[in-house]
Amino acid sequence: MGVINNLGKKLDKKVIGLIFGIVLPILGFVFFWQWKHDTKSLSEVYRFMASSSNNRNELLIFPVIPNLLLFYFTNFQWRWDKFTTGLVAVTIFLTVIVALLILL
């Protein structure tokens, strides 16, 4: 656990949590896009999402899952409180956006 504690001393900052909170959903979206819709370009995926609200749900919800996994570790396992604050702030913001897009 010495490595995690040393890493926590360096990464336990709100700004780092904000950065991870923004980057992980982007990486999650790219991963999901390549995994599920690898034959479609980004513009085709956008048109697919815009065509029906049912098409939007998984493409909007899946990218937030890496933030939830990271939240579990940083909050409950490692106790990086400042990092978790930044991560949660971004996740709440993204959740509101996703909820609005799903409802539209």
Backbone as a chain_set.jsonl record, in Angstrom:
{"seq": "MGVINNLGKKLDKKVIGLIFGIVLPILGFVFFWQWKHDTKSLSEVYRFMASSSNNRNELLIFPVIPNLLLFYFTNFQWRWDKFTTGLVAVTIFLTVIVALLILL", "coords": {"N": [[0.815, -1.21, 0.0], [2.163, 1.131, 0.123], [2.85, 2.342, -2.294], [0.383, 3.255, -3.289], [-0.275, 5.088, -1.281], [1.792, 6.987, -1.57], [1.262, 7.809, -4.191], [-1.269, 8.842, -3.783], [-0.682, 11.101, -2.236], [0.391, 12.767, -4.148], [-1.617, 12.951, -6.107], [-3.987, 13.706, -4.839], [-5.737, 16.1, -5.277], [-8.084, 18.674, -6.063], [-8.119, 19.694, -8.67], [-6.825, 17.722, -10.172], [-8.679, 15.668, -9.869], [-10.824, 16.85, -11.257], [-9.741, 16.905, -13.833], [-9.373, 14.139, -14.382], [-12.059, 13.441, -14.191], [-13.114, 14.628, -16.447], [-11.61, 13.583, -18.589], [-11.841, 10.738, -18.444], [-14.639, 10.061, -19.14], [-14.559, 10.829, -21.838], [-12.637, 9.08, -22.887], [-14.036, 6.74, -22.269], [-16.278, 7.024, -23.95], [-15.047, 6.935, -26.488], [-13.946, 4.353, -26.359], [-16.328, 2.809, -26.099], [-17.622, 3.53, -28.465], [-15.827, 2.492, -30.409], [-15.971, -0.163, -29.732], [-18.695, -0.919, -29.901], [-19.783, 0.383, -32.151], [-17.949, 0.294, -34.311], [-17.785, 0.379, -37.08], [-18.903, 2.721, -37.862], [-18.5, 6.194, -38.574], [-17.614, 9.134, -36.631], [-19.46, 11.16, -37.192], [-21.557, 9.636, -38.226], [-22.254, 8.183, -35.956], [-23.168, 10.283, -34.384], [-25.442, 11.064, -35.895], [-26.895, 8.699, -35.606], [-27.368, 8.717, -32.839], [-28.937, 11.016, -32.696], [-31.195, 10.28, -34.039], [-33.059, 8.821, -32.505], [-34.296, 8.69, -29.157], [-33.905, 6.336, -27.787], [-31.597, 5.331, -28.899], [-29.707, 6.973, -27.844], [-29.326, 6.476, -25.123], [-27.513, 4.317, -24.176], [-25.132, 5.176, -25.344], [-24.693, 7.578, -24.063], [-24.742, 7.034, -21.349], [-22.895, 4.96, -20.786], [-20.189, 6.093, -21.007], [-19.889, 7.413, -18.529], [-19.483, 5.512, -16.623], [-16.704, 4.757, -16.089], [-15.97, 6.895, -14.377], [-17.54, 6.334, -12.151], [-16.434, 3.91, -11.254], [-13.826, 4.76, -10.65], [-14.476, 6.571, -8.657], [-15.345, 4.839, -6.613], [-12.914, 3.6, -5.828], [-11.254, 5.837, -5.159], [-12.72, 7.11, -3.164], [-13.726, 5.205, -1.241], [-11.768, 3.186, -0.93], [-9.114, 4.294, -1.066], [-9.296, 6.821, 0.061], [-8.971, 9.477, -1.003], [-9.806, 12.415, -0.609], [-9.92, 15.113, -1.639], [-9.404, 14.747, -4.381], [-11.598, 13.119, -4.979], [-13.66, 14.95, -4.584], [-13.369, 16.732, -6.785], [-13.755, 14.897, -8.873], [-16.397, 14.036, -8.398], [-17.782, 16.451, -8.727], [-17.513, 16.974, -11.503], [-18.744, 14.654, -12.472], [-21.381, 14.904, -11.536], [-22.149, 17.189, -12.97], [-21.928, 16.164, -15.611], [-23.835, 14.15, -15.433], [-26.221, 15.566, -15.169], [-26.3, 16.798, -17.682], [-26.444, 14.493, -19.333], [-28.906, 13.421, -18.444], [-30.657, 15.458, -19.272], [-30.273, 15.32, -22.053], [-31.217, 12.743, -22.571], [-33.877, 13.003, -21.91], [-34.816, 14.741, -23.837]], "CA": [[0.0, 0.0, 0.0], [3.024, 2.302, 0.125], [2.78, 2.989, -3.606], [-0.898, 3.961, -3.356], [-0.199, 6.243, -0.384], [2.647, 7.99, -2.218], [0.512, 8.316, -5.336], [-2.346, 9.652, -3.231], [-0.147, 12.399, -1.81], [0.613, 13.575, -5.347], [-2.835, 13.107, -6.912], [-5.143, 14.109, -4.046], [-6.012, 17.524, -5.517], [-9.357, 18.843, -6.777], [-7.867, 19.909, -10.105], [-6.528, 16.414, -10.764], [-9.97, 14.985, -9.929], [-11.577, 17.45, -12.362], [-9.142, 16.461, -15.099], [-9.757, 12.736, -14.563], [-13.508, 13.413, -14.402], [-13.401, 15.037, -17.829], [-10.914, 12.716, -19.548], [-12.355, 9.359, -18.427], [-15.821, 9.872, -19.99], [-14.17, 10.923, -23.247], [-12.038, 7.781, -23.213], [-15.123, 5.759, -22.223], [-17.077, 7.175, -25.167], [-14.251, 6.425, -27.614], [-13.896, 2.896, -26.209], [-17.639, 2.251, -26.41], [-17.855, 3.77, -29.893], [-15.037, 1.529, -31.162], [-16.405, -1.516, -29.384], [-20.069, -1.204, -30.322], [-20.096, 1.008, -33.447], [-16.644, 0.499, -34.938], [-17.886, 0.597, -38.524], [-19.476, 4.051, -38.099], [-17.663, 7.355, -38.267], [-18.155, 9.937, -35.534], [-20.667, 11.844, -37.677], [-22.622, 8.634, -38.315], [-22.671, 7.905, -34.581], [-23.971, 11.44, -33.975], [-26.754, 10.937, -36.547], [-27.552, 7.562, -34.966], [-27.852, 9.188, -31.536], [-29.964, 12.032, -32.892], [-32.387, 9.724, -34.685], [-34.026, 8.337, -31.525], [-33.8, 8.775, -27.782], [-33.458, 4.994, -27.382], [-30.224, 5.164, -29.365], [-28.832, 7.829, -27.05], [-29.146, 6.064, -23.733], [-26.274, 3.601, -23.876], [-23.985, 5.982, -25.765], [-24.482, 8.665, -23.119], [-24.576, 6.527, -19.985], [-21.689, 4.135, -20.664], [-18.953, 6.831, -20.721], [-19.803, 7.889, -17.144], [-19.159, 4.368, -15.765], [-15.339, 4.822, -15.531], [-15.963, 7.818, -13.237], [-18.121, 5.641, -10.998], [-15.432, 2.959, -10.769], [-12.755, 5.526, -10.019], [-15.038, 7.104, -7.415], [-15.312, 3.783, -5.608], [-11.564, 3.424, -5.303], [-10.71, 7.044, -4.532], [-13.482, 7.509, -1.981], [-13.896, 4.164, -0.234], [-10.574, 2.376, -0.718], [-7.884, 5.046, -0.876], [-9.613, 8.029, 0.839], [-8.432, 10.695, -1.607], [-10.999, 13.254, -0.477], [-9.905, 16.269, -2.561], [-9.541, 14.173, -5.718], [-12.981, 12.664, -5.102], [-14.506, 16.139, -4.712], [-13.303, 17.164, -8.179], [-14.363, 13.852, -9.703], [-17.853, 14.064, -8.19], [-18.3, 17.685, -9.325], [-17.625, 16.765, -12.947], [-19.714, 13.588, -12.713], [-22.719, 15.476, -11.351], [-22.389, 18.054, -14.129], [-22.171, 15.304, -16.773], [-25.087, 13.431, -15.22], [-27.314, 16.495, -15.496], [-26.318, 16.923, -19.149], [-26.941, 13.228, -19.884], [-30.337, 13.326, -18.142], [-31.364, 16.382, -20.16], [-30.242, 14.798, -23.425], [-32.075, 11.573, -22.665], [-35.265, 13.443, -21.839], [-35.194, 15.512, -25.031]], "C": [[0.846, 1.256, 0.0], [2.958, 3.061, -1.185], [1.5, 3.808, -3.727], [-0.875, 5.197, -2.464], [0.661, 7.345, -0.973], [1.946, 8.626, -3.409], [-0.612, 9.231, -4.866], [-1.877, 11.015, -2.783], [0.055, 13.326, -3.005], [-0.695, 13.895, -6.075], [-4.044, 13.62, -6.134], [-5.329, 15.621, -4.097], [-7.303, 17.627, -6.322], [-9.147, 18.967, -8.273], [-7.585, 18.588, -10.808], [-7.814, 15.604, -10.885], [-10.84, 15.522, -11.054], [-11.06, 16.956, -13.704], [-9.524, 15.001, -15.387], [-11.25, 12.621, -14.854], [-13.916, 13.81, -15.807], [-12.825, 14.037, -18.831], [-11.502, 11.305, -19.59], [-13.639, 9.17, -19.225], [-15.508, 9.977, -21.489], [-13.551, 9.61, -23.702], [-13.091, 6.669, -23.21], [-15.989, 5.817, -23.47], [-16.327, 6.606, -26.366], [-14.167, 4.905, -27.555], [-15.223, 2.263, -26.611], [-17.957, 2.393, -27.892], [-17.09, 2.731, -30.715], [-15.472, 0.095, -30.907], [-17.758, -1.849, -30.006], [-20.371, -0.714, -31.743], [-18.815, 1.261, -34.242], [-16.703, 0.762, -36.435], [-18.417, 1.989, -38.863], [-18.463, 5.133, -37.767], [-18.323, 8.142, -37.132], [-19.422, 10.672, -35.96], [-21.835, 10.868, -37.824], [-23.137, 8.251, -36.93], [-23.542, 9.051, -34.071], [-25.368, 11.364, -34.602], [-27.563, 9.789, -35.945], [-28.131, 7.979, -33.616], [-29.001, 10.168, -31.689], [-31.262, 11.454, -33.445], [-33.456, 9.274, -33.689], [-33.435, 8.425, -30.125], [-33.342, 7.412, -27.267], [-32.01, 4.74, -27.787], [-29.235, 5.936, -28.508], [-28.454, 7.234, -25.716], [-27.805, 5.393, -23.468], [-25.042, 4.403, -24.27], [-23.704, 7.145, -24.814], [-24.189, 8.166, -21.709], [-23.254, 5.772, -19.82], [-20.42, 4.938, -20.369], [-18.816, 7.329, -19.284], [-19.384, 6.754, -16.195], [-17.705, 4.386, -15.27], [-15.22, 5.792, -14.347], [-16.516, 7.143, -11.986], [-17.134, 4.637, -10.409], [-14.29, 3.679, -10.054], [-13.228, 6.131, -8.701], [-14.986, 6.063, -6.307], [-13.93, 3.666, -4.987], [-11.065, 4.662, -4.565], [-11.456, 7.432, -3.267], [-13.47, 6.438, -0.89], [-12.617, 3.375, 0.061], [-9.366, 3.225, -0.313], [-8.064, 6.328, -0.066], [-8.899, 9.278, 0.309], [-9.576, 11.695, -1.67], [-11.033, 14.424, -1.454], [-10.082, 15.807, -4.01], [-10.993, 13.78, -5.966], [-13.933, 13.835, -5.261], [-14.523, 16.643, -6.153], [-13.976, 16.178, -9.114], [-15.884, 13.88, -9.597], [-18.459, 15.314, -8.822], [-18.502, 17.519, -10.829], [-18.697, 15.716, -13.257], [-21.144, 14.085, -12.532], [-23.084, 16.364, -12.533], [-22.713, 17.213, -15.368], [-23.486, 14.543, -16.647], [-26.285, 14.31, -15.538], [-27.43, 16.656, -17.011], [-26.895, 15.66, -19.794], [-28.442, 13.091, -19.64], [-31.149, 14.248, -19.043], [-31.397, 15.87, -21.595], [-31.127, 13.581, -23.598], [-33.546, 11.985, -22.678], [-35.733, 14.201, -23.078], [-35.695, 14.63, -26.133]], "O": [[0.303, 2.355, -0.113], [3.005, 4.291, -1.193], [1.532, 4.937, -4.217], [-1.398, 6.244, -2.845], [0.301, 8.519, -0.889], [2.027, 9.837, -3.611], [-0.876, 10.267, -5.476], [-2.604, 11.997, -2.935], [-0.097, 14.541, -2.88], [-0.856, 14.996, -6.601], [-5.057, 13.944, -6.754], [-5.112, 16.328, -3.113], [-7.585, 16.774, -7.163], [-9.912, 18.408, -9.059], [-8.058, 18.365, -11.922], [-8.024, 14.926, -11.89], [-11.52, 14.754, -11.734], [-11.838, 16.628, -14.6], [-9.944, 14.67, -16.495], [-11.662, 11.798, -15.672], [-14.955, 13.372, -16.301], [-13.483, 13.687, -19.811], [-11.646, 10.735, -20.672], [-13.736, 8.179, -19.949], [-16.124, 9.292, -22.305], [-13.889, 9.088, -24.764], [-13.047, 5.766, -24.045], [-16.392, 4.78, -23.995], [-16.905, 5.875, -27.171], [-14.301, 4.236, -28.58], [-15.247, 1.295, -27.373], [-18.502, 1.474, -28.504], [-17.66, 2.145, -31.635], [-15.347, -0.761, -31.783], [-17.944, -2.928, -30.569], [-21.144, -1.349, -32.459], [-18.634, 2.349, -34.788], [-15.76, 1.316, -37.0], [-18.386, 2.395, -40.025], [-17.681, 5.016, -36.823], [-19.448, 7.846, -36.729], [-20.359, 10.795, -35.172], [-22.981, 11.237, -37.571], [-24.334, 8.019, -36.757], [-24.545, 8.814, -33.398], [-26.366, 11.576, -33.914], [-28.78, 9.898, -35.792], [-29.265, 7.626, -33.291], [-29.94, 10.15, -30.894], [-32.317, 12.078, -33.328], [-34.646, 9.34, -33.999], [-32.231, 8.257, -29.932], [-32.476, 7.345, -26.396], [-31.284, 4.02, -27.102], [-28.055, 5.591, -28.454], [-27.35, 7.474, -25.228], [-27.04, 5.855, -22.622], [-24.012, 4.32, -23.6], [-22.579, 7.643, -24.771], [-23.461, 8.817, -20.959], [-22.572, 5.938, -18.808], [-19.625, 4.499, -19.538], [-17.703, 7.642, -18.861], [-18.969, 7.025, -15.068], [-17.48, 4.053, -14.107], [-14.455, 5.539, -13.417], [-16.011, 7.363, -10.885], [-17.016, 4.531, -9.189], [-13.847, 3.256, -8.987], [-12.466, 6.196, -7.738], [-14.618, 6.381, -5.176], [-13.792, 3.637, -3.764], [-10.515, 4.552, -3.47], [-10.862, 8.036, -2.374], [-13.223, 6.752, 0.274], [-12.411, 2.942, 1.195], [-8.68, 2.915, 0.661], [-7.085, 6.871, 0.446], [-8.302, 10.036, 1.073], [-10.245, 11.801, -2.698], [-12.079, 14.698, -2.041], [-10.831, 16.419, -4.772], [-11.552, 14.068, -7.024], [-14.916, 13.734, -5.994], [-15.591, 16.949, -6.684], [-14.684, 16.574, -10.04], [-16.578, 13.761, -10.606], [-19.545, 15.244, -9.397], [-19.55, 17.886, -11.361], [-19.469, 15.878, -14.202], [-22.027, 13.717, -13.307], [-24.204, 16.298, -13.039], [-23.662, 17.514, -16.092], [-24.173, 14.318, -17.643], [-27.262, 13.839, -16.12], [-28.534, 16.65, -17.556], [-27.732, 15.744, -20.692], [-29.176, 12.685, -20.542], [-32.214, 13.863, -19.525], [-32.42, 15.97, -22.274], [-31.728, 13.398, -24.657], [-34.36, 11.381, -23.377], [-36.934, 14.286, -23.331], [-36.053, 15.123, -27.203]]}, "num_chains": 1, "name": "protein.A"}
